[in-house]
Amino acid sequence: MITISIGVNGQKETVANLGRMSEKVKKAVKEEIGASALRIQASAKRRCPVRTGALRNSITVDLYGEMSAEIAPHMPYAMFVEFGTRKMRARPYMTPAAEEERPRLAKELEIIVKGGIE
């Protein structure tokens, strides 16, 4: 499986402040993480090279807790397409999708968190 993590500046402080946030803010953070994950999934599917469609169709989203989501392809050859091999050039689709979303996610979380700490 391909693992790409998106870190956001201030993430540690945000996690530490979760206990001080209202339930409304926690819910908004969770919803934004979910929305961001779906945007990454859609972008990855648009960028994914298609031969049979199996790789593109295998890209799923799973949400974990309040601050985590996993967007991943589930085909055994996914990493070879993303990163290439000695004999095949890389055709990245997951990394560019995640990097494209990073600034938007950071901005949205900053707005939510700064406005909601009691």
N, C-alpha and C positions, 0 to 999 in steps of 0.2 A: 504494500500500500504506500502511496505517496503521502508524506506528511509535510505540510507547509504551515507554519505558525505565523499569525499576524500579531505582532506586539504593538501596543499603542503607548505612546509616552504618557506617563502617569498611571499606567495600569496597576502597579503595585499599590499606589496610594488609593486608587479607586476601589480595589478589592478590600483594602484596610478600612475604607470608609463605608462599605456596604452596610455594616451594622448601624451606622448613624443615618442611613437613608430611609425615607419613608417607604412603605410598601408600594406606593404609587410610582416612585422613582425606580425602585427595584424592578417593577413590572415593565416600566418604559425601557430600562436598560436591556432586559431580557428580550423584549419585543424588537429592539433595534439590532441586537445581535442576530436574532432570527431573520429579520429583514435583510440584513447585510449578507448573511449566509446564502439566502435565496438569490440575491443579486450576484454573488460570486458563482453560484451554481449556474445561473442563466448565462453569465459571461463565459464560463468555462465550456458550456455546451455549445455556444456560438463559435468559440475558437477551436474546439476539438476537431482534429482531422477525422474525416468520415470515410470509411470504406464499406462497412456493413451497418454502422450505427450502434453496434454493441457497446463500444467504449463510451460514446456520448450518452447513451441511455443508462449506463451504469453509474453515472455521477449522481450521488445522493447527498442529502443533508441530514445530519443528526444533531439535535440540540442536547447539551449536557449542562445541568445546573443553571445558574443565572448569568454566567460570563463565558460560556464556551459553546462552540459549534464545530462540527467536523463536516467538511465538504470533501468528498473523496470519490474517485473512480474505483470500481470493483472488478476490473478485468486484470488477469495476471500480467498482461503486457503493458499496462498503463504507464509504468515508470520508464519503459523503453521508449515510448512515444514522447513522454515529457522531457526526458533527459538525453535520449539518444543512446547509441552504442558505438562501438568501434566502426561498425559498418553502416550505420544509419544515423543521419543527422537528427538532432533534437527538434521536436515540434511542440514547444511548450504551449500549454493551454490552461493549466491550473495556476502556475505561478503568475502569469500576466493578469489573470482574472483576480487573484487575491491582491496583487499590488495595485491594480486599478481601484479597488474598493477601499484600500487602507486609508487614504486621506478623508474620504467621506465618512467612514466609520468613526475615525478619531474625532472629527468635527461634531458629528451627531452625539457621540457619547459625552464629549466635553459640554455641549449645550445642556444635555439632560442632567448630568451630574452637578455641574456648577449651579444650576437652577434649583436643585432638589435637596441639597444637604441641609438638614435642619440645624 
